[in-house]
Amino acid sequence: MLFTKAATSNFLRNVSRRAKSTVSGAENAAAASEKAPSVIAAVGMTFGTYMLADFLSNFIQHPTQKMDYGYFNQLLGREIDQPFWGTRTEHIVGVAACLAVTDHTSQHFFSKYLGRPLCFAKSPAAFVAHTFLFIFSGVAVYCGLDSAFNPAHEGRRMDEFKSSAYCTYVGTNTAWFEPYVAPALAKVAGPTIAGTWFGSALLPATLAYSTVKGVGWYDWGNSGLNDHEMKLNGLDNKTE
């Protein structure tokens, strides 16, 4: 005989292990393929929320000023200077995209470390740390990309990045309150409203955008406007 009983038994056990491993691998692959669309949808929803939050925050920071939305200025009856670079539209799209990725990435690693989904009610310290880390890293990545590719920064890209990175750090330190917005809203308006997309996502993000931009870049009122916005508001490069 080519195989002894012991050898045959070992062979069958190995085949069984490989079969189980193959089944397990197939199940994991199937689970991953099923999970991918939900992750993409979640990141997409976060991306849309952050874009809207950035847009709305402009009304808090600049309630009476005309903003430069680049290409979309034509829809508002405003002159177009640059269609994208250096406009509020670049900021809205770019920052939201970076934050959506860093937010979900940070949540994943914090949840893995904690052994459960990251939740402010159960892990407030970890959630506040997550908030600082994902905002700082997301905005810093955007600043790096803007410094590298914005034609207006040609010849001073590293200086622009260093300045923006510092502003990012200063502004991010003001966003510590973001996780407390929904609980505070629940006290005032009730848990039903606080648990909605508006109360738990849009409102906290809008307020955080306002403080991060406003404090980090001193982007309030007539301060923080680009050259074209100064022109649109008749300020002729002079702040009040």
N, C-alpha and C positions, 0 to 999 in steps of 0.2 A: 504493500500500500504506500501511496505517496505521502499520506498524512496520518499521523497518529491521532488517537482520540483527543489528546490534549491539544495538539496543534490545530485540529479541526475546530475544537471548542474555542480556542483563542481567535482563530480566523473568523468564526461566526460572531464572536463578541465585537471584534474590530469592525466588521461589516455593519453590525447593529449600531455601533457608536457613530460610524460615518453616516449611516442613514438618518439617525436622530439629529446629527449635526447639520445634515443637509436640510432636513425638515425645519429645524430651528432657524437656520440661516434664511430659508425661504420665507418663514413666518416673519422674521425680523425685517427682511427686505420689503415684504408686503405691508407691514405696519409702517415702515418708514415712507413707503410710497403713498400710503393713505394719509400720513401725517403731514407730508410736504405741502399739499394744497392748503391745509388749514393754517400752517405756519406762514405761507405766502399771503394768505388772506388776512391774517392778523397783522403782519407787517404792513400790508397795503392799507388796512384800516387806520393803523397808527400814523402812517405817512400822510393820509388825507386829513386826519385830525390835527396833526402838527402844522400842516400847511394852513388850514383854516385858523388855527390858534395864532400863528404868526401874523396873518392878515388882520385878524381882529385886534391884536395887540397894538397895531399901528394907530387905531382909533383911541386907545388909552394914552399912548405916548404922544401922539400928534393929533389931537381932536379937531383942530382948526386948520391944519396945514395940508397942502396938496402933496401927495406922495408920487414918486417916480416908479411906475410899474413897467417901464420899458415898452415892449411891443404892445402891451395892453392899454397904454396911455390913449391910444386912438379910440378906444371904446369909451373913454371918459372925456373926450374932447380936449386932450392935453397933447402938447408937442412931444415927439419922441426924440431923445438924444441918442442913447444906446439901447438897442432892443433887448439886451439881456444882462451883459456884464455890468456890475456896479449898481444894479437896480434892486428895488425891493422884491421883484420877481425872482431874481437870482437867489436872494437870501431865503425867500419863502420855500422855493423848491429844494435848494441845496441843503439848507439846515434840516428841513423836515426829513429828507432822505437819509442823511447821516444819523440823525437822532432815532429814526425808526429802527435802523439796524443796531445801533449801540444799545438802545432800550431793550430790545428782545434778546440780544446777546447777553447783556448783563443779567437780565431776569433768569435766563437759562443757567448761567453759572452760579448765581446765588441760590437758585432752587436746588441745583445739584449739590451744593455745599450743605444746605440746610436739610436736605432729604425730603423736602415738601415744597409745594408751590410757594413762591415768595408772596407774602401777604403782610400789609402794614399792621393789621390788627394783631397778628401773631408774632411778627418779628419787626417791630418799629425801627430799631437801630439799624438792622440790615437793610431795611427799605430806604431809610434816609441815606445810607451809604451808597446804595444802588442809584438813588436819585442824583446825587452829586457826581458819581462816576460816569453814568451814562450821558448826563448833560455835558459835563466837561469834555469827555472824550469825543462825543458827537460833534459839538461845536468846534472843537480843536481840529478835528478831521476836515470839517468844512473850511475852516480858516486856512488849513494847509493846502487844500485843493484850490481855493480862491487865490491864494498867494502864488501858487505855481502856474495857474492857467489864465488868470485875469490879465488881459493885455495892459491894463492901466498900471499894473505893478511892475512892468518891465524895468529892470535895472535896480530894483530895490525889493526884490521878492522876499529875501530873508528878513530884512528889517520889518516888512509888512507882517510876516508871519509871527515874529517875536512880539510885535506890538499887539496883534490880534490875540495871540495866545495869552498874554497878560490880561487883556480885557476879558477874555473868556474865563480865566480863573477868578477875577474879581466879580464878574457877573454871576457865575455859577454859585458862588457862596451865598447869594441872596435867594436862591431857589430852595432853601432848606424847608420852607413852609409848604411846598407843593403837596406832599402826602397828607397834610392836615386840612386841606381845603374841603374835601368831600366830608370828613367827619364834622367839620364846623358847619357846613351847609346842612347836614342832617339835623343838627341841633336847631337851626333856624327855620329850615323849610321842610324838614321831615326826611326820613330815610328813603322814601320812594323817589323823591326828586334827586337826592344825593346819589342814589344808585343808578341813575340813568347815565347814558353816554355823556350828556351835557354836564352833569354834576360830578361824575367820577373821572372824566377824561378831558373834555374840551375846556371847561372853566379852569381847572388847575393848570393846564398847559398854557392857556392864554395869559393868566396872571404871571406864571413863571417866565414866559417869553418877555413880558413887559419889564420885569425887574432885571432879568439877565441882560437884555439889550439896554434898558434905561440906565442901570447903574454901571454895567461893564463898559459901555461905550458912551455914556452920558447922552443918551439918545432920547431927549425930551423936548417937546415944543419946537422952537427954532434951532435948537442944538442937535447935532447929529445928522443934519440934512446934507445930502450930496450937492454938488455944484448945480446940477440941473434942478433939484428941488428948491434950492435957493432962488433960482431964476423963476421957477413956476410960482413961487410965493412972493415974488417981487422984493426979495431981500438984498439982491445985488452983492452976494458974498459977505453980508454983514449980519451978525446975530444981534438980537435985541437984548 
